[in-house]
């Protein structure tokens, strides 16, 4: 079973993602901000990370940089409501950039693709 780390500051969205992704057969761990996300990666070594950008304590781009500098092989999907960060060179480290939607089909499809390519 693949482990997915969801780093999202909105509690309701974290719960939605956890439930939806567990229904897809993934083991899901969550973090409420970038600092907690970095700790979770060090403790659990997930197979894939879904990362929001705008979060308290440490934003998603900074935490993604810290994670990838230590664990460069973990696929990262930036999942944010903001399109403006797509042009930021910091976001280019991510394997995918998906705009948040109530329909998680695009996110789930990209996760499946990245996990298959990782094997």
C-alpha positions in Angstrom: 0.0 0.0 0.0 1.4 3.4 -1.0 1.7 6.1 1.6 0.6 9.6 0.7 1.4 12.7 2.7 -1.1 15.5 2.4 0.2 18.9 3.7 -2.8 21.2 4.0 -3.6 23.9 6.5 -7.4 23.7 6.0 -8.7 21.1 8.4 -11.8 20.3 6.3 -9.8 19.9 3.1 -7.3 17.6 5.0 -10.1 15.4 6.1 -11.7 15.3 2.6 -8.4 14.4 1.0 -7.7 11.7 3.6 -11.1 10.1 3.2 -11.1 10.3 -0.6 -7.5 8.9 -0.9 -8.1 6.2 1.6 -11.1 5.1 -0.4 -8.7 4.8 -3.4 -6.6 2.3 -1.3 -3.8 4.6 -0.1 -2.4 4.9 3.4 -2.8 8.7 4.1 -0.9 10.7 6.6 -1.5 14.5 7.0 0.3 17.6 8.2 -1.3 21.0 9.0 1.7 23.1 7.9 5.1 23.0 6.2 7.0 22.5 9.4 4.9 19.4 10.3 5.1 18.2 6.7 8.9 18.1 6.9 8.8 16.2 10.1 6.3 13.7 8.7 8.5 13.0 5.7 11.5 12.3 8.0 9.3 10.0 10.2 7.3 8.1 7.5 9.0 8.5 4.1 5.8 8.7 2.0 5.7 7.5 -1.6 4.1 10.8 -2.7 3.4 14.3 -1.3 0.4 16.5 -2.0 1.4 20.0 -0.9 -0.5 23.3 -0.5 1.5 26.5 -0.9 -0.1 29.1 1.4 0.3 27.8 5.0 1.3 29.1 8.4 4.8 28.6 9.9 6.4 27.5 6.6 4.9 27.7 3.2 4.7 24.8 0.8 7.5 26.0 -1.5 10.0 26.3 1.4 9.0 23.0 2.9 9.1 21.3 -0.5 12.7 22.6 -1.0 13.7 21.3 2.4 12.2 17.9 1.7 13.6 17.5 -1.8 17.1 18.6 -0.6 17.1 15.5 1.7 14.8 13.1 -0.2 14.9 14.2 -3.8 13.2 11.1 -5.2 9.8 11.7 -3.6 7.2 12.9 -6.1 5.5 16.2 -5.1 2.2 17.5 -6.4 1.6 21.2 -5.6 -2.2 21.5 -4.9 -3.2 25.1 -4.5 -6.0 27.5 -5.2 -3.6 30.0 -6.8 -2.4 29.9 -10.4 0.2 32.7 -9.9 2.8 30.4 -8.2 3.0 28.2 -11.3 5.4 30.7 -12.9 7.7 30.8 -9.8 10.9 28.9 -10.4 10.5 27.4 -6.8 7.4 25.5 -7.9 9.3 23.9 -10.9 10.8 21.4 -8.5 7.4 19.8 -8.1 6.4 16.9 -10.4 2.9 18.5 -11.0 1.0 21.6 -10.3 -2.8 21.2 -9.8 -5.3 23.9 -9.1 -7.6 22.9 -6.2 -11.1 21.7 -7.2 -14.0 20.0 -5.4 -13.5 17.2 -8.0 -10.4 15.3 -7.1 -10.3 13.3 -10.3 -7.3 15.3 -11.8 -5.4 15.0 -8.6 -6.0 11.3 -8.3 -5.1 10.6 -11.9 -1.8 12.5 -11.5 -1.0 10.7 -8.3 -1.6 7.3 -10.0 0.6 8.4 -12.9 3.5 9.5 -10.7 3.3 6.5 -8.5 3.4 4.2 -11.5 6.4 6.0 -13.0 8.2 5.8 -9.7 8.2 2.0 -9.7 
